[in-house]
């Protein structure tokens, strides 16, 4: 009897310890804990504070805890790699919006387009581009690469610039956002006008030109080459404006009144637009200078062809 009494507690101890070690099975992960995908199942090491987990390729290794965190799997298939957010966001969820859908631009003009990328759950890098641009149009983003965090709308500014030779007419400017091979596009309908505004610069009287060595860059490029509209005429002209950016009055000398590029009737003030609008009705070469300077020492030339 004394021997039996001693054996019973000894045999019971391992069984009790085993029961404590198993934990009753209540800590095992459920099916909803696992990321979706066709990748091979990984191992889980867990417990502790249930820190946010990451999953790679739809079933890689995971560090226990809740389903929050990020996933690098490509959607439900688990194939490939993607920087989409764990909330299920994919590049295709992005939305591209512009602050304008149509615009008009003169020649030698600049205009801004504000671009907004709504991630709609997608987190990753996005590249902006404009694709094939119409002739005579340049475009530049202030930031062509944006980082999306899945929730915050990212923005960029596109600057469009027209050359003097940009052909007049309608064109489309396509703005494309590309992420992980997926593209989203928004477009601006652009009308390039046969209109140009030339500026008399501030301090033009002090630029140092002479008759033998005139200043040719005061009004922009020299010569200013313009593509004529098809069927240029009185009803379909090239319109040339002058703006006086100087603080004193000036007067434009020109001598092609029959073609619509005539002489100013008088000076116009500093900071003012020239009230005489030149509607040029024929292709040709048109020279001008500041009449008030007494001689052609700051000269300009417009060639319409």
PLY file of the C-alpha trace (Angstrom):
ply
format ascii 1.0
element vertex 305
property float x
property float y
property float z
element edge 304
property int vertex1
property int vertex2
end_header
0.00 0.00 0.00
2.77 2.42 0.79
4.42 1.75 -2.62
1.12 2.32 -4.54
0.54 5.58 -2.74
3.90 6.91 -3.88
3.43 5.87 -7.57
0.11 7.70 -8.20
1.44 11.33 -7.86
4.53 10.54 -9.93
2.45 9.27 -12.90
-0.01 12.20 -12.76
2.58 14.99 -13.07
3.48 14.61 -16.81
-0.18 14.40 -17.78
-0.98 17.70 -16.06
2.03 19.42 -17.55
1.07 18.21 -21.02
-2.42 19.62 -20.66
-1.06 23.05 -19.71
1.40 23.07 -22.65
-1.32 22.39 -25.26
-3.37 25.35 -24.11
-6.57 23.57 -25.00
-6.16 24.50 -28.75
-8.01 27.82 -28.36
-5.05 29.91 -29.69
-4.91 28.24 -33.11
-5.36 30.70 -36.09
-8.68 30.56 -37.92
-9.14 30.47 -41.69
-9.84 34.22 -41.84
-6.37 34.91 -40.43
-4.65 33.49 -43.49
-4.06 35.71 -46.56
-5.91 34.64 -49.67
-3.90 33.24 -52.56
-2.55 30.16 -54.27
0.99 30.40 -52.93
2.28 27.62 -50.72
1.44 27.97 -47.06
4.09 29.37 -44.80
4.91 28.98 -41.16
3.54 31.08 -38.35
5.38 32.15 -35.25
3.15 33.97 -32.93
1.74 34.78 -29.61
2.80 37.87 -27.78
1.07 41.17 -28.55
-0.48 40.22 -31.90
1.68 42.69 -33.85
0.66 43.66 -37.42
1.61 40.97 -39.90
2.95 40.99 -43.45
2.37 38.43 -46.14
4.39 37.89 -49.32
3.15 36.25 -52.51
-0.13 35.11 -51.01
1.08 32.77 -48.30
4.59 33.39 -47.11
5.78 33.67 -43.56
3.75 35.59 -41.06
4.46 36.91 -37.61
1.31 36.13 -35.61
-1.48 38.46 -34.68
-4.22 40.31 -36.43
-4.90 40.68 -40.16
-3.87 44.35 -40.24
-0.69 45.27 -42.12
0.38 45.25 -45.75
0.35 42.59 -48.42
2.69 42.32 -51.37
0.61 39.71 -53.18
-1.08 40.56 -56.47
-4.76 40.35 -55.64
-6.55 37.09 -55.01
-4.25 34.97 -57.12
-1.20 35.54 -54.95
1.04 35.57 -58.02
3.70 38.15 -58.77
4.47 41.13 -56.56
2.60 44.33 -55.99
2.81 47.23 -53.58
-0.95 47.27 -52.99
-2.31 47.88 -49.50
-3.56 45.02 -47.35
-7.04 46.49 -47.48
-7.24 45.00 -51.00
-6.23 48.11 -52.96
-4.86 47.50 -56.44
-3.40 49.91 -59.03
-6.62 49.63 -61.01
-8.44 51.33 -58.15
-6.58 54.61 -58.71
-8.51 57.60 -60.06
-6.94 60.47 -62.04
-8.70 63.84 -62.03
-7.70 67.22 -63.49
-8.78 70.70 -62.47
-9.73 71.43 -66.08
-10.87 69.32 -69.00
-10.53 71.94 -71.74
-8.40 75.02 -72.26
-7.25 77.59 -74.80
-3.66 78.68 -75.24
-2.00 81.39 -77.28
1.38 80.96 -78.94
4.40 81.49 -76.70
2.06 80.85 -73.77
2.18 78.91 -70.51
-0.63 77.24 -68.61
-0.93 74.98 -65.55
-2.95 71.81 -65.03
-3.40 70.47 -61.49
-3.36 66.65 -61.39
-4.84 64.66 -58.49
-4.36 60.90 -57.95
-6.84 59.29 -55.56
-5.37 55.95 -54.38
-8.67 54.33 -53.35
-6.82 51.78 -51.26
-3.72 51.40 -53.40
-0.32 52.04 -51.82
2.76 52.32 -54.00
4.71 54.46 -56.45
3.00 56.13 -59.40
4.71 57.65 -62.45
3.10 60.48 -64.40
3.59 61.09 -68.10
1.94 62.89 -71.02
2.58 60.46 -73.86
2.78 61.89 -77.37
2.33 65.66 -77.36
1.09 67.78 -80.25
3.74 69.57 -82.27
4.98 72.77 -80.68
3.80 71.85 -77.18
6.10 71.13 -74.23
4.99 69.65 -70.90
6.73 69.26 -67.57
5.56 67.93 -64.18
6.80 69.53 -60.99
6.91 65.96 -59.63
6.54 63.06 -62.04
6.79 60.36 -59.35
4.26 60.22 -56.52
3.99 57.90 -53.51
0.49 56.77 -52.58
-0.31 55.61 -49.04
-3.67 54.04 -49.85
-5.84 56.87 -48.52
-4.37 60.32 -49.20
-4.83 62.01 -52.58
-1.48 62.94 -54.13
-1.10 65.96 -56.40
1.24 67.29 -59.07
1.29 70.33 -61.35
1.76 70.01 -65.10
3.11 73.07 -66.93
2.24 73.33 -70.62
4.16 75.67 -72.90
3.43 76.50 -76.54
6.11 77.42 -79.03
5.54 80.31 -81.43
5.41 77.74 -84.24
2.74 75.51 -82.66
0.16 74.74 -85.36
-3.23 76.27 -84.58
-6.12 73.92 -83.95
-7.48 71.35 -81.52
-5.42 68.68 -79.81
-5.67 66.32 -76.85
-3.18 66.20 -73.99
-3.32 62.80 -72.27
-2.06 62.62 -68.68
-1.28 59.07 -67.61
-0.59 57.59 -64.18
1.27 54.24 -64.25
1.71 51.85 -61.32
2.80 48.20 -61.49
2.02 48.06 -65.21
-1.49 49.48 -64.77
-2.31 52.86 -66.36
-5.06 55.36 -65.74
-5.51 58.35 -68.06
-7.30 61.68 -68.02
-7.28 64.16 -70.90
-7.39 67.89 -71.54
-8.92 69.14 -74.78
-6.54 71.89 -75.95
-7.22 74.60 -78.51
-4.08 76.32 -79.79
-5.04 79.76 -81.07
-3.42 81.83 -83.82
-2.78 84.53 -81.24
0.43 85.79 -79.69
1.17 88.48 -77.10
4.59 90.14 -77.35
5.99 92.02 -74.36
7.96 95.25 -74.29
10.33 94.56 -71.39
10.92 96.77 -68.38
13.98 98.97 -68.80
14.00 98.55 -72.57
15.51 102.02 -73.05
18.59 100.97 -71.10
19.40 97.73 -72.92
22.27 99.37 -74.83
21.28 98.73 -78.42
22.61 100.76 -81.34
21.70 101.02 -85.00
24.79 99.00 -85.90
24.28 96.51 -83.09
20.57 96.42 -82.24
19.05 94.35 -79.46
17.13 91.46 -81.04
16.02 89.53 -77.94
13.88 92.19 -76.25
10.56 90.69 -77.38
11.41 86.99 -77.26
13.00 84.81 -79.94
14.33 86.40 -83.10
12.76 85.85 -85.49
9.37 84.87 -84.07
8.25 82.10 -86.43
4.52 81.43 -86.56
2.65 78.69 -88.37
-0.16 80.35 -90.31
-3.69 79.03 -89.93
-5.00 77.23 -92.97
-6.48 79.80 -95.32
-5.09 82.83 -93.50
-7.21 85.89 -94.31
-8.99 88.87 -92.79
-11.48 86.49 -91.22
-8.86 83.91 -90.23
-5.83 85.98 -89.20
-2.85 85.68 -86.90
-3.56 88.13 -84.09
-0.57 89.95 -82.57
-0.93 91.85 -79.28
1.68 94.02 -77.57
1.90 94.46 -73.80
4.01 97.25 -72.30
5.77 95.85 -69.23
7.84 98.98 -68.87
7.01 101.92 -66.59
7.03 104.50 -69.41
5.00 104.84 -72.61
6.10 103.27 -75.89
4.97 103.19 -79.50
5.39 100.33 -81.98
6.77 101.25 -85.39
5.63 98.96 -88.21
4.82 99.54 -91.88
2.60 96.72 -93.18
-0.84 98.19 -92.56
-2.34 96.57 -95.66
-1.50 93.13 -94.23
-2.76 94.07 -90.77
0.63 94.80 -89.18
0.62 98.59 -89.07
2.09 101.46 -87.10
0.73 102.53 -83.72
-1.42 105.66 -83.89
0.40 106.87 -80.77
2.18 105.76 -77.59
0.50 103.65 -74.94
1.27 103.73 -71.24
3.36 101.59 -68.98
1.66 98.39 -67.85
-0.93 98.72 -70.62
-1.98 96.62 -73.59
-1.51 98.25 -76.99
-5.02 99.32 -78.05
-4.05 98.74 -81.67
-4.57 95.02 -82.33
-2.75 93.61 -85.36
-4.80 91.02 -87.24
-2.33 89.82 -89.84
-4.10 88.51 -92.93
-1.20 87.17 -95.00
1.94 85.11 -94.63
5.14 87.13 -94.71
7.90 88.84 -92.72
6.98 91.74 -90.42
9.63 93.92 -88.75
9.01 96.35 -85.89
10.84 98.49 -83.36
10.10 101.16 -80.75
9.31 104.36 -82.59
9.79 106.46 -79.45
13.47 105.44 -79.31
13.99 107.35 -82.56
15.79 104.49 -84.33
15.59 100.71 -84.69
17.86 99.84 -81.75
15.54 97.22 -80.17
14.08 95.33 -83.08
11.72 92.42 -83.54
10.71 90.26 -86.48
7.61 88.12 -87.01
7.65 85.54 -89.78
4.31 83.93 -90.62
4.61 80.91 -92.91
0 1
1 2
2 3
3 4
4 5
5 6
6 7
7 8
8 9
9 10
10 11
11 12
12 13
13 14
14 15
15 16
16 17
17 18
18 19
19 20
20 21
21 22
22 23
23 24
24 25
25 26
26 27
27 28
28 29
29 30
30 31
31 32
32 33
33 34
34 35
35 36
36 37
37 38
38 39
39 40
40 41
41 42
42 43
43 44
44 45
45 46
46 47
47 48
48 49
49 50
50 51
51 52
52 53
53 54
54 55
55 56
56 57
57 58
58 59
59 60
60 61
61 62
62 63
63 64
64 65
65 66
66 67
67 68
68 69
69 70
70 71
71 72
72 73
73 74
74 75
75 76
76 77
77 78
78 79
79 80
80 81
81 82
82 83
83 84
84 85
85 86
86 87
87 88
88 89
89 90
90 91
91 92
92 93
93 94
94 95
95 96
96 97
97 98
98 99
99 100
100 101
101 102
102 103
103 104
104 105
105 106
106 107
107 108
108 109
109 110
110 111
111 112
112 113
113 114
114 115
115 116
116 117
117 118
118 119
119 120
120 121
121 122
122 123
123 124
124 125
125 126
126 127
127 128
128 129
129 130
130 131
131 132
132 133
133 134
134 135
135 136
136 137
137 138
138 139
139 140
140 141
141 142
142 143
143 144
144 145
145 146
146 147
147 148
148 149
149 150
150 151
151 152
152 153
153 154
154 155
155 156
156 157
157 158
158 159
159 160
160 161
161 162
162 163
163 164
164 165
165 166
166 167
167 168
168 169
169 170
170 171
171 172
172 173
173 174
174 175
175 176
176 177
177 178
178 179
179 180
180 181
181 182
182 183
183 184
184 185
185 186
186 187
187 188
188 189
189 190
190 191
191 192
192 193
193 194
194 195
195 196
196 197
197 198
198 199
199 200
200 201
201 202
202 203
203 204
204 205
205 206
206 207
207 208
208 209
209 210
210 211
211 212
212 213
213 214
214 215
215 216
216 217
217 218
218 219
219 220
220 221
221 222
222 223
223 224
224 225
225 226
226 227
227 228
228 229
229 230
230 231
231 232
232 233
233 234
234 235
235 236
236 237
237 238
238 239
239 240
240 241
241 242
242 243
243 244
244 245
245 246
246 247
247 248
248 249
249 250
250 251
251 252
252 253
253 254
254 255
255 256
256 257
257 258
258 259
259 260
260 261
261 262
262 263
263 264
264 265
265 266
266 267
267 268
268 269
269 270
270 271
271 272
272 273
273 274
274 275
275 276
276 277
277 278
278 279
279 280
280 281
281 282
282 283
283 284
284 285
285 286
286 287
287 288
288 289
289 290
290 291
291 292
292 293
293 294
294 295
295 296
296 297
297 298
298 299
299 300
300 301
301 302
302 303
303 304
